Amino acid sequence: MLETVTKTDIVYPSSDGEPVAETYIHLYAILTTLEVLKQYLSGQQATVLANKFMYYSQGLPRMRVAPDVMVIFDVEPGGRDNYKIWEEKEVPQVIFEMTSPGTKNQDQEFKKTLYEQLGVKEYWLFDPKGEWIAEKFKGYRLRNNNYELIEDSRSEPLKLQLKVEGELIGFYRADTGEKLLIPQELAEALQQKETELQRKETELQQQKEKVSEMESLLEKYRQQFGDLGE
């Protein structure tokens, strides 16, 4: 007798035991992009996931892909063990792949075709070592259900300007030009603010001491000469 497999019997794994990235440089680019975009979208109905399985066909757990970084709008914020499109009812708007010669064919062919068919609005390829993309970076934008090369390095869904900055992607607000700081830069900025605060506190204390000295001196004059008339 054949057993009937119900939807609840189907297992959708959250990991396959494979490494997150080929090299430390690729891993650092993934994690930095994740943290920068998470901070940027904080407080919005959106989530940013890195190296999580995205299942795109209900009942078929082998139909999956693990984008390096994906941004999904109009969903509950927070992390997931995996992402099932039919449950969340939203397709990622933006996907980043940190590519290399070893993943070039899959990134440029299979994933590009899949994301295009799923309706992912933007697909960005970042080659941090510049091993097969001379300019290190290129993106595709969905137009009439087909991907076209992005010429202005601007992400429309994110409202950000993207730039290559060494082995990382630099993100800038399209409206103000303000850079979104990476964790290291945030830590340095915080340290600078703390140092500036300490300096101001020291100056304030010095001013208080000077005022106290002047008040003490004035009190001595009053005791010696009395209040001065106008």
Helices and strands as residue ranges (DSSP letters): G 7-9, H 24-40, E 46-50, E 54-55, E 64-65, E 69-73, E 83-84, H 85-88, E 94-98, H 104-105, I 106-111, H 112-118, E 122-126, E 137-143, E 146-149, E 154-155, E 160-165, E 168-173, H 183-225
